[in-house]
Amino acid sequence: MNPTIRALLHTIKVHMGLSIARPMFQFIIWISPLFLATISFFIYGSESPEKIFQYVVLGSGFMALWSSIVYSSASDVNRERYYGTLEIIFVSPTSFSIILVGKIIGNTLWGLLSMIISFIYLVLIFRVEVSIVHPLFFIGSLIFVFFALSVFSFFLSLAFTLSRQAEALMNFIEYPIYLICGFMFPVAILPIWVKPISYILPPTWAIELLREVTMENATFSLIGKPLIVLLFLTIIYVVLGVFCYKAVEKKARILGKLGVY
């Protein structure tokens, strides 16, 4: 097996074990999805099955996924800095970017599990109907959504690495993203000045794409807009991620201040 792939898989395995060993992360994965799903159902419980699926099942699942992504973006970087291991990881034989990607994938997989827990809870307790008319569209879109969110998380991780206030930024962006990205309601009802912020964030278009592909009359022309915009934003955040990585490398190798806490 290629050494890079082996290192990536090992990082994912080790990081998933370390993450789930923390009580706070256990709450995010096992308990938080139940609260989010319950609140979502109380809001939309009397709506049509299609709307319940789009705003209760997908909405609560995305909130649980986003919490996991935020913790992989900020908390892990901040923890490595606090323990004094951030510089060691950066200069290890395995590229820092590979280690970071492994952490992100590991936490994203835990986030996927929290989404599944939310789905099962809603089906068993609240008897929510989960009907996916176009399963191939949905699965393909879900894979692309996870890729797009991983790219966004990679950018956030590097941006937080450059800051001493990673934990504060993590707490600051977690709940606002629920609101401005339309996890619980359409972005269209937000104030005009908020919408531009919503439209430059990949989670907005990610959940919009999944909602479009679950509609009964879903066609490529309908899902084309969120798909193209999400692809465009993903490319932009790849470029921003590369730029941030170079800045992190400069801070580590030239300025020697990567681990300043």
C-alpha positions in Angstrom: 0.0 0.0 0.0 1.1 3.5 -0.7 2.8 5.1 2.4 0.7 8.2 2.1 -2.6 6.3 2.0 -1.4 4.1 4.8 -0.6 7.1 6.9 -3.9 8.7 6.1 -5.9 5.6 7.1 -3.9 5.2 10.3 -4.5 8.9 11.1 -8.2 8.4 10.6 -8.3 5.3 12.8 -6.2 6.8 15.6 -8.1 10.1 15.6 -11.5 8.5 15.6 -10.5 6.6 18.7 -9.1 9.7 20.4 -12.1 11.8 19.6 -14.8 9.4 20.9 -12.8 9.0 24.1 -13.6 12.6 25.0 -16.9 13.0 27.0 -17.8 16.2 25.2 -17.4 14.6 21.8 -19.5 11.6 23.0 -22.3 14.1 23.8 -22.0 15.7 20.4 -22.2 12.3 18.6 -24.6 10.3 20.8 -26.9 12.8 22.6 -26.9 16.1 20.8 -28.6 14.6 17.6 -31.5 13.5 19.7 -32.1 17.0 21.1 -31.8 18.6 17.7 -34.1 16.1 16.1 -36.7 16.5 18.8 -36.7 20.3 18.5 -36.9 20.1 14.7 -39.9 17.7 14.9 -41.7 20.0 17.4 -41.4 22.8 14.9 -42.4 21.0 11.7 -44.3 18.0 13.0 -47.6 19.1 11.5 -46.1 19.8 8.0 -46.2 17.5 5.0 -44.0 14.4 5.0 -41.8 15.9 2.3 -41.2 19.1 4.3 -40.6 17.1 7.5 -37.9 15.1 5.7 -36.3 18.2 4.3 -36.3 20.3 7.5 -36.5 17.7 10.3 -34.5 14.7 9.0 -32.0 16.6 6.9 -32.0 19.7 9.0 -31.3 18.0 12.4 -28.8 15.6 10.7 -26.9 18.5 9.2 -26.7 20.3 12.5 -25.2 17.2 14.1 -22.8 16.9 11.2 -21.7 20.5 11.4 -21.0 20.3 15.1 -18.6 17.4 14.4 -17.0 19.3 11.5 -16.5 22.4 13.7 -14.8 20.4 16.4 -12.5 18.8 13.8 -11.7 22.3 12.4 -10.9 24.1 15.6 -10.9 22.0 18.8 -8.3 19.5 17.5 -5.9 22.1 16.3 -6.3 24.0 19.6 -5.7 20.9 21.6 -2.5 20.0 19.7 -1.3 23.5 20.3 -2.2 23.4 24.0 -0.3 20.1 24.5 2.7 21.4 22.6 2.5 18.8 19.9 1.4 21.0 17.0 5.0 21.7 15.9 5.9 18.0 16.2 3.0 17.0 14.0 4.0 19.6 11.4 7.6 18.5 11.1 6.8 14.7 11.2 7.7 12.6 8.1 4.0 12.5 7.2 2.8 15.8 5.7 0.8 18.0 8.0 -1.9 18.3 5.4 -2.3 14.5 5.3 -2.6 14.4 9.1 -5.1 17.3 9.0 -7.2 15.6 6.3 -7.2 12.4 8.3 -8.5 14.2 11.4 -11.2 15.8 9.3 -12.3 12.6 7.6 -12.4 10.8 11.0 -14.6 13.5 12.6 -16.8 13.7 9.4 -17.3 9.9 9.7 -18.4 10.4 13.3 -20.7 13.2 12.0 -22.2 10.8 9.5 -22.9 8.4 12.4 -24.7 11.2 14.3 -26.8 11.9 11.2 -27.8 8.2 11.1 -28.6 8.2 14.8 -30.9 11.3 14.2 -32.6 9.5 11.3 -33.2 6.3 13.3 -34.5 8.2 16.3 -37.0 10.2 14.2 -38.2 7.1 12.5 -38.6 5.0 15.6 -39.8 7.6 18.1 -41.8 10.1 16.0 -42.7 7.7 13.1 -41.2 10.1 10.5 -41.5 8.7 6.9 -38.1 8.7 5.2 -38.9 8.4 1.5 -36.1 9.0 -1.0 -37.6 8.9 -4.5 -34.2 9.0 -6.4 -31.8 7.0 -4.2 -29.0 7.2 -6.8 -29.2 11.0 -7.0 -29.3 11.2 -3.2 -26.3 8.9 -2.6 -24.2 10.6 -5.3 -25.1 14.1 -3.9 -24.4 13.0 -0.4 -20.9 11.8 -1.4 -20.2 15.1 -3.1 -21.6 17.0 -0.1 -19.2 15.2 2.2 -16.3 16.0 0.0 -17.3 19.7 -0.3 -17.7 20.0 3.5 -14.4 18.3 4.1 -12.7 20.9 1.8 -14.4 23.7 3.8 -13.3 22.0 7.0 -9.7 21.8 5.8 -9.8 25.6 5.1 -11.2 26.3 8.5 -8.6 24.1 10.2 -5.8 26.0 8.6 -7.4 29.3 9.3 -7.8 28.4 12.9 -4.2 27.1 13.1 -3.1 30.7 12.2 -5.1 32.1 15.2 -4.6 31.9 18.9 -8.4 32.1 19.4 -9.3 28.8 17.7 -11.7 27.7 20.5 -13.4 31.1 20.7 -13.9 31.0 16.9 -15.2 27.4 17.1 -17.9 28.4 19.6 -18.7 31.6 17.7 -19.4 29.9 14.3 -21.2 26.7 15.4 -24.7 28.0 16.1 -24.8 30.9 13.7 -24.1 28.5 10.8 -27.3 26.6 11.8 -29.2 29.9 11.2 -27.6 31.5 8.2 -27.1 28.3 6.2 -30.8 27.4 6.4 -30.6 24.1 8.2 -33.9 24.7 9.9 -35.7 27.0 7.5 -35.2 28.4 4.0 -32.5 31.0 3.5 -35.1 33.1 1.6 -36.7 34.3 4.9 -33.4 35.7 6.2 -32.8 39.5 6.2 -31.4 40.8 3.0 -28.0 41.7 4.6 -27.5 38.1 5.8 -28.1 36.4 2.5 -24.8 37.2 0.9 -23.1 35.6 3.8 -25.2 32.5 3.4 -24.5 32.2 -0.3 -20.7 32.1 0.1 -20.8 29.2 2.6 -20.8 25.7 1.2 -23.2 24.2 3.9 -26.0 26.5 2.5 -25.7 24.9 -0.9 -24.9 21.4 0.4 -28.2 21.1 2.3 -30.1 22.8 -0.6 -28.7 20.2 -3.0 -29.9 17.3 -0.8 -33.3 18.9 -0.5 -33.6 19.2 -4.2 -32.7 15.6 -4.9 -35.3 14.3 -2.4 -38.1 16.1 -4.2 -40.4 13.9 -6.2 -40.0 15.9 -9.4 -36.2 16.2 -9.0 -34.4 16.6 -12.4 -30.9 17.6 -13.3 -32.1 21.1 -14.3 -33.6 21.6 -10.8 -30.5 20.3 -8.9 -28.1 22.0 -11.4 -28.0 25.3 -9.6 -27.0 24.1 -6.1 -24.7 21.5 -7.6 -22.8 24.0 -9.8 -22.6 26.6 -7.0 -21.4 24.1 -4.5 -18.7 22.9 -7.0 -17.6 26.4 -7.7 -17.4 27.2 -3.9 -15.5 24.0 -3.3 -12.8 25.0 -5.9 -12.6 28.4 -4.3 -12.1 26.9 -0.8 -9.4 24.5 -2.2 -7.5 27.6 -3.4 -8.0 29.3 -0.1 -6.9 26.2 1.7 -3.7 26.1 -0.3 -3.0 29.7 0.5 -3.6 29.2 4.2 -1.4 26.1 4.2 1.5 28.2 2.8 0.9 30.8 5.5 0.9 28.0 8.2 4.2 26.7 6.7 5.7 30.1 6.8 4.7 30.6 10.4 6.2 27.3 11.4 9.4 27.2 9.4 10.4 30.8 9.1 8.8 32.6 12.0 8.8 29.7 14.4 5.5 30.8 16.0 3.1 28.0 15.0 2.8 26.7 18.6 2.5 30.1 20.3 -0.5 29.8 22.6 
